[in-house]
Amino acid sequence: MMQTQTPTGIHFEKKVKMTPSEAIVETLVAEGIDHMYGILGSAFMDMLDLLPEAGIEFIPVRHEQSAAHMADGYTRVTGKAGVVIGQNGPGITNMVTSVAAAHLAHTPMVVISPSAGTPTIGWDGFQEANQVSIFESITKETVQVPHVSRVADCLRTAFRIAYAEKGPVLFDIPRDLFFGEIEEQILQPHQYRVTKRGFGDSAALDTAVELLKDAKKPAIISGRGVVDADAIEDVKNIAEHLSAPVATSYMHNDAFPWNHELAVGPIGYMGAKSAMRSLQDADVLLAIGTRLSVFGTLPAYDIDYFPKNAKIIQVDINHRNIARTHPIECGILGDAKDVSEELYTRLSQADPKRPVDTQRRLSIKEERQKWVAEIEELAMEDGEPMNPRRALLEISNLLTDDTIVTSDIGNTSSTSNSYLRFNEPRKHLAALTFGNCGFAYPAAIGAKKGNPEAPVVAIAGDGAWGMSLHEVSTAVEQKIPVVACVINNGAWCAEKKNQVDYYNNRFVGADIEGPDFAEVARSMGAAGETVDNPEDLKRAFTEALHSDRPTVLNIKVDGTQLAPPFRKDALKMPVRHLDKYAHLDHRNW
């Protein structure tokens, strides 16, 4: 039987005899997988033994939650689906949080999920859990291997759905099905999945052209889909033709270059007022590659900025996202690049002599300048020991265009939305709307694996850092030189701000007594330094950015300078009816 060894694995003309483990590994090789994340376990030892010979690196993490965050970071930087694996039961269930985060971030990922062996399923044996039911609501699909002969087919299905529907897929395989003999032909990805989607309904494009052609104040929101589809140049062309301001969707600050004259910054919590004011009076809003999430379009800074009367054109690859959160005038189901290219072609043909709106461009420039001046002024206010905004300003000023930044969730991490600006795509990786702590550092490790030449910086508060600092030992062990900027204000300050504003400064569970994070980092083999003033921060950060070692900067900042409440939309002043709690009623303060 003819077989050929190639850089993408073994190509067979027909099915040949192999083990299920071999079929799984060769399918991974055909998909271009060169590494995966997890913690080794007995459930997949037979497959694990093949990885070195297949050229697939196994990166052992310290906690399985970190594995999927690493894969998430890797995928957002490269566009290639990340792969994670763990022991059946607790190893896989440890990934629930990070897989859920990837699900809401629309990140393609394959979770190889060994489960209890077929002879013992349902007996509540050692490390048994119904992993499929646990993951059903936080993945695009759960693919179960029904028979040993189907392992490669099911894995191909997992990759196909992960890419097609932009999210994680669980590939569940009973642990005894790694063993045996099967007849299988290893297929190449082009034989079972499609990479181009086209521009969708032509009539819908014509409708969009008419709306934009007649618009007096068009505006654009550019989202993650624009980054994934490499469509930024096409969005630029549309914006320049229309003289339209371009805002980026919540925490996707790299979805349009800040150095472009029509860029106005990010919307959403702690975003840019320049973006919000530019959208407020839009008569037509073109939203490309964004689901227009509810949280990402809430009023911010007491500005109810999302236009109420604008005719919305929404472009998305997933039909479930069209008009899901906001009523639209025109929905286009298609690839962000294909749609943007075709939309610009038709728009320029239908409206070839549209004059440059110099007055609007001047207004956009003025709004940008006002916003930059405002946040720089806020950063320069004194703090004890340092204003957290000042720390973010100094970090953002020292970032190079090729630097990748990951950001966690929390008061200071969220405030970074105001300061982080990017001129290149695939540079901003945020925790996004699942909002879990512990994302930034493992995502930074994955991003560095995806783009080893780029400096990678993680921004996390001291609370979130407690959920990921164990991965410093992974970075040291794997020689992955990422920089952790731990903004240390000694509290869970997002929640503390709620207790300030809504609970009369009654602090329950808000304060953190943590170790010296720099000393902990050094004990793990990384570089570590504690800084508490702007000059030391600038020096230490510059050194860390150019170091070949993982570095942890423990940045001491003022814990009293807090951002507005995170969920102001979901909080109310406390009312108490029982006498025992009457003094806690806001009417009695």
Helices and strands as residue ranges (DSSP letters): E 3-6, E 9-12, E 16-18, H 20-30, E 35-38, G 42-44, H 45-48, H 51-54, E 57-60, H 64-78, E 82-85, H 90-93, H 96-104, E 109-115, H 131-135, G 136-138, E 141-144, G 148-150, H 151-165, E 168-174, G 175-178, E 182-184, G 189-191, H 202-214, E 218-222, H 224-228, H 232-242, E 246-248, E 263-266, H 273-280, E 284-288, G 295-297, E 311-316, G 319-321, E 330-333, H 336-350, H 358-379, H 388-398, E 404-407, H 411-419, E 428-430, G 432-434, H 440-450, E 456-461, H 462-465, G 469-471, H 472-477, E 483-488, H 493-502, H 517-523, E 527-531, H 534-545, E 551-556, G 568-570, G 579-584, G 586-588
